[in-house]
Amino acid sequence: MYKRGSATVSSKVLNRCFRFAGALALCAFSLHLDASNFVVRSLEQQPLSGEVDMVLVEKSAKTLYLLDDGHVLRRYPIALGKNPVGHKQEAGDGRTPEGRYILDWRNPKSQFYRAIHISYPNDQDLERAQAANRDPGNLIMIHGSPEWVPSPEWAKQWLYKEDWTEGCIAVTNDIMDEIWHLVKDGTPIEIRP
């Protein structure tokens, strides 16, 4: 028995409290370590409860979202252009464009597994580039891993370590398969800073 002030607590009750507190701390620590992966896995494992009507990319979060009426159906990690901050200004600047575009056609035999085209440059991009006497660039895609990647496991470790594309949005091939099947041509995409 432990006595503190006027309260008396048995060692058995105290021991249970310490074990419960320890278990809670361990659970909280485990959830903290795996929180970001938990969200992605839990969303991916659930059946799709709507139809993708928009794709949203948050460049600063390095995340691509598939949306239905503003509700997140899926979220995926991405790699961007090797110079990811700011809107694409010209061909070769390594930036991923920002703005609203359309996913308008696809390439099933891309050198990056599969690819879905983003309708960059739009009219504003063309005007901006012409005013600066620059080539705005083109062929910005959502695509899978380069064909030289040795294995899917290697791709999952390498692909997201740093931004590496010429301005495209890259995902692993398994994620590209899912996007390929869930997103129809004509779907709008918004790319935010």
Secondary structure by P-SEA (a helix, b strand, c coil): ccccccccccaaaaaaaaaaaaaaaaaaaaaaacaaaaaaaaaaaccccccccbbbbcccccbbbbbccccccbbbbbccccccccccccccccbbbbcccccccccccccccbbbbcccccaaaaaaaaaacccccccccccccccccccaaaaaacccccccccbbbbbcaaaaaaaaacccccbbbbbcc
